[in-house]
Amino acid sequence: MSEYIVLVEPDGNGWTASVPDLPGCFSDGDTFEEAEVGIRQAIKLWIETAQSKGMSIPPPKSQSLKVAV
């Protein structure tokens, strides 16, 4: 099982979530939790769609780093 970095950001009226390593894979929600549920579903659908079209699934390349300032 691969682990992808998910970026979750406030967008004014809610939250957006995206996966840098899976182009076009994104979701949103009114709450952080809704965005999290949505991006999990989006990742699953992205991978299922790619597999059904015979496309390769890109391995995770992104890395995360938390820096306190």
Secondary structure, DSSP 8 states (H G I E B T S, - for coil): ------EEEE-SSSEEEE-TTSTT-EEEESSHHHHHHHHHHHHHHHHHHHHHTT---------------
